[in-house]
């Protein structure tokens, strides 16, 4: 006996999320208008997360326990087992609107896209869900190609690298073998870039349905994490340059070089103010990135001056 196809798979990685995970899980499971499965990957939590998840009785909830491997590894675990036609990736400590899932599903089906990108708000816990919109200058209410998105996002300096804004056709991910790069932070950057480089159909909605809570106490804001973040930016910049060199991406080679140079700005900020082992980070930068490649992303005197100062700083 065959079962009706699952319309939407929702994947949530969680690590020590006892304060928020019940609320988000119950919000997702409150959606009954769409046949869904909710996959929660408990990434080695040491608090009460496991007991909370086990106390929720719903056949649509799938809980996977694994040793702590980071958010990318947890998301990849979810990708390997999800069965839905469409996929939503959420963060465990954020807030969704009550109609988010059904509205995204309706739009994605209506516009026959590979990736639906919605909007969201970004703010602190005391902002009462009235934070700033994540993006304001995308090409709204029409379908564009992934290459078009790269060109446009780079040209306007607004590329929303946030997986939680997306609803993605699962077959698109499988066909293009898109996965999260493990052991790096800011993994959303490469995920979104590779989704776009597959050059599918992207549809953008200006309507916000997700609230991203800025967490100043998160591990990424801890001073022990600044050096790993710098190494992650080196990996990201290196990969963006690699993509730019490939003949199959010639149509977006120039925007990718520009994007690599802009991500170098984030690396530079960490290097100047926050990292501890500067010699090791400087060595890793020179071993992986050439300034001649970064120079291909220069658009004007501002970028040229930035790159010169960075070169002097890293000599």
Number of C-alpha atoms within 10 A of each C-alpha: 3 4 5 7 11 15 15 26 27 25 25 25 26 26 21 17 19 20 13 15 23 17 14 18 19 12 16 20 16 11 15 10 9 14 15 24 23 23 24 25 25 24 23 18 18 13 13 12 21 22 10 14 18 12 9 12 8 12 9 13 19 18 17 15 14 14 10 15 13 17 24 21 20 27 23 18 18 24 22 10 11 20 18 20 17 26 25 23 21 24 17 22 20 19 20 18 14 14 14 16 22 16 13 23 20 11 17 22 13 9 16 14 23 25 28 25 25 23 22 24 18 19 18 15 13 9 11 9 17 12 17 14 17 23 16 12 13 19 17 15 11 12 20 17 18 24 22 20 24 22 19 17 18 18 13 10 13 15 21 17 17 20 18 22 26 23 26 26 21 20 14 19 18 12 9 14 11 17 18 20 19 15 13 20 21 16 20 18 20 20 19 20 19 20 22 19 20 18 18 19 21 26 27 23 17 18 12 17 20 23 26 25 19 13 14 10 8 9 11 15 12 10 11 13 15 21 18 16 20 27 19 18 25 24 19 22 26 19 17 24 24 15 20 23 17 11 10 11 16 13 13 21 23 19 22 27 25 25 26 26 26 20 17 21 17 13 20 20 12 17 21 12 9 16 18 15 11 15 10 11 19 16 12 15 21 13 10 12 16 12 14 8 18 22 17 17 22 20 11 8 9 9 18 15 12 16 21 12 12 17 11 8 12 15 8
